[in-house]
Amino acid sequence: MKRFIDPRAFRRILLSQFLLAAVSALSLTLCHRPLYASPSSAASPADTCARPAAGSVVSEPPDLRSKNGILEISLTALNVAQSDGSTRYCFTDGDGRESPNLRVHPGDTVVIHLRDAMTDLSHASADASHAHAPSQAAGLCTGGMTMSLVSTNLHFHGLTIPPTCHQDDVLKTSLQPGDPSFEYRFRIPDDEPPGLYWYHPHIHGFSKQQLLGGASGALIVEGIERAKQEAAGLPERVFIIRDQDLVNPNAPPAKSEPVVPKFMIDRDGDAANNGTGFGKPAKDLSINYVPVPYPDYPPAEIRMKPGERQLWRVLNASAITYLNLEVLIGHTPQPLGLIAMDGVPIGYGLRGQVGAANSQTHLGVPPGARVEFIVQGPPDGETGLLVTRTVDTGPGGENDPNRMLAKIVPATDAPEPRSTLAASPPPLAPPDRTWLGEVAPVRVRRLYFSEKLVDPNDPTSAVEFYLTEEGQTPKMFDMSSTVPNIVAQQGTVEDWIIENRSQELHAFHIHQLHFLLVEYMGRAVNENFLRDTVNVPYAKGQLLAYPSIRVRVDFRDSNTVGTFPYHCHLLEHEDKGMMGTIRVEPGNRTPGQPVSTASTKAGRRASDGSMK
């Protein structure tokens, strides 16, 4: 099976001994106060968007489960300023618990009453908000199209639900402080793959800040053990990895790290990729809100019974940080039994493929993506590590170095995980729909990522970001435009060839559907799972053609009818224009906009196998 990112970039720096030596050198004081308050606790203003201390034991997010086919909850969007000038953001339920897991089943109805209780903080500048011209349908949604740091809405990443108001619209829905509670109401499709999805605000221009502040949570469609029998009976854990501004931005690197020859920053002030695997990262990381700050990376603590097998559901809810996850015991990477990617079980929908987990030693997870895998904990007397290895983001990218996330501590008195999968579940009926890889596309489109640089010789100087269909003029996404960039027809399947013409790694994501990766860098890929987020390699000067991927995009589901975005899931890129919209029209009428001549010619070229 093809690796999710070129493994050569991951194995450039072998860091097992460094990571283990660094852990043994740490002197940690563990804080065991749980982050997630009990339902009876009353939150004080000081506890708004509370965070545990570095080195804390990782607590499980609270579970909110559907009952009798309905999950009805209240969520409140909150923010609070910090003494270092940063801002925390979070969603809390009716009992004040942060970022609850929303657990549902296929066929369930979800009702969320969302309220915006954020305050306009003094550091918000005059240009920190803007109003977009309302469309004809804007009156159906809230906010008058004002989008700012204190606006909110919800995107249900990965779910195949309609992109309409009160369901999964992010183009018109914008809730403001003081607005009445806004109701989201949608139905989980009967054939929604069981797995890990998530929710987060999608306020254009401000998504990065709100996700860096922590506004995100997991959504689980139950039943994965029915699709992957090897997961049956396993205890499960939900780990949300988020990034945040550096807690210690002026600190020198740890003494245990090798000397990094140079330090560069990009135009946003983040540490730029230095190609070494070490040095100051662009952002700190946290796991279930336990921070793991630069430069020493004091790891959080995950406790589990010695040698226990568990299903780990891991969400990369970072705004800009790529992950390359690995579990080490001693100096040895452990096998990770991958059973689902981006919410879709491996082999789901492919005839005859419901069997064993896909064994990997590391898992590349771009921002927005999810992995679900079986892991066996260390035996009694040994300590394991959950780490993320360096990711080569390109000369224009941020620095994502090797670092620890958590130490895995075996303990006979480790608490039982809150959720355990059914031990003898009935097998899940295979989907009625033909496997996407067996469907011929009706057309081939070509799109490309590109950037506008202040200094053409400095790849870190990008100020505008574009995602363009071949034949159109590159431009920043305009929220006020009512004309979609692409028009497709429900009931069809298309192939999209996506090039990267920048010197920075990008992550392609599209709302409302999953796609199949069929080519990577011009070579055929035979993957047996679907995705909703995928990396597109960065351009290198010595290449004769731009790096590209080819994905098969699925518009067969009637829930894809409507207008929705596709974008880079590095949110500072999306916020600065690297986004477009597609309108999927009902299958019983001809699309209102013909395919452009340029797109048609590009489709012929791609069908011939030629490269631009």
Steps between C-alpha positions, in 0.01 A plus 500: 500500500625849425625699795300809581803724455829405339670291774843634404397835648408327827812293538745773423576540868509190720413628843406203717797529738465876529131475586549236765801675652306823517215332687733346756661841555170673571399576855125539485241593753181342378175682548212253528217751510262395220442755229143395438278613783229275636138589423447627852793741498439870449741674267642831617625768261856393581416148379378614158673282240718359781813306412699245703867542583782358292579144604143423608331166461292505182129513585228371270258754349147455636263289290158627393307207354183486296194351667210344316640621171553863603796696627379840620752725671589862564843638412638841591792665322729677749829688493732637766813714477827375650776698668742421215269667247355179357132410502342170591185383322277208586156345473331393824185296553211584732700377801809702416708208368742588222502344155282197570513196273174480305412130462231404251383209288406491131141618468511717813373858505740758641367825648751757623398830656802724441548827688776757451613631839836635387614850589674756278849503650710816500776356282258453210611759246282704272565258214413196711150484361336549170151474356424309183219601269201281584364269233132445432498217751689684772180580684454131573817506709626723773753776530441700182822345364722680751805288573746590776704351783183489711274349232429128509338215312555126472644281227456124539819388331462180298126445538296455184221737597345780291692831474190697590403741774444327836697195378857547371510843337812708568465752216202695635459396863677731745378535857586816697523569875155580631316323219227256601598137525538348154372150429691243299283201408612221271480126455798267496460306172417132531810415300740741674822302557564435870803686627650825627378838372521841666345843541658844499418861407547593135500881505684605185799719579508397867498120505871480582477712817196316633650156445834607647296608800350153538149520349450143377358166605451142383190343348485121491264297282473176694536150360859476379532157664225380265713596200834392649448192713854510641397810696213320675519507878787749515500797736526822301667836557438833328808721466470847347831657407483876465760766433536838668731800505833430671490525878876574507567678169831652610651189657814348347478137387545228760863410573425139400429610142776534241596851397277632221713707262242766423168634613247635253150635536223530246294811436258415783785481751493120529815292494566400139601151394876464549530149361675354805216343698597711802481857621213726598162378370249731338243405765479309824283189515259367760320168548149528642604854599808387699771726354837361390699824470828578331791472577502199738169344387396363843272217388145449612429165666280226357428219745391154393516149641824313421493350151139606444369532145290810434342678208636852476299757307736789423388832353743760370301813586803722437467823309831460312702209643563168326541184707703186438397276788704216642484292819838397644575239764868499575650616173261298288205641301193293579255360244187711474199313365332763284128428467359834382611820329300825504202322653482218242599143593774343289336298223154648569295472182755282321369151438673233703714741704382499860798320650814576691634837606766659283824484698708819494791625710415867451195692383507832317206717602454840331298774674134397510564129440431211737650155557354213702735220591554211740799538729645273768633675807840435659549208738533552872825676585546673164387841380390579148489824308253655259706728275463696180795492266611784280298580189670667204261785419724654233709820483187711542350293780504512879735303722341175621792332681537175691336524840330302773129511566440254785669228698299180528515369854384144580317472831284219633274759663458705181137607470283324247438709188152646495395313186546139394393365162242221484662158537275306259346751261298395196699566183422819315318450172716610206396825333270471200707750303769382258857548627619842390811360334280297263300800374614680186526879543281717275777761470848590617578842646837654577549726801813646652629660819707817459616796708586867453842578645618843612851392406511251212829367640357443849248212516405601857368841386155391377222753560221360282401138443303355210325177402409528134339285233708490183378768259389742773701793635662441841337720763425496869165349592222759521231418758263757346497329160188301414661334197655159577843416365386155388161353407443124515200270485370271769519136404836536327864434582791722392877473508689807624872536432635742760844652451712690747684789333631638829801404712280410794310184590121542475211283623198476268158464666147508363179520703200261485674196349795263489729430208738227386868568439577333165836657404786652695780680318388345172498142627190289551392437859292203603354613833212313661366793701356847442614837630372853541844663543824422315846653462622643169884499484682829455680611185875457469712686250653190345167338411389515136132501598309632797427244773141379481244258630190364332186439703163352402232729639161347581182702434267199497340572838196730489630670817775661290245718315566867575796736520796427723875571520820320424824643639843446648460381858794704621260758630724803461506413130123459486448823692724681249315383194594138421141386459233459233138392483323231304130487423362150460170513316228235524549207270164539328591821319782634290754708689449870451862563408684298234846359558757748373691430182825511696371241746386274218840518329677442829279197557602358160868554582461326838311211342789452258734469798701805401636738762498876484 
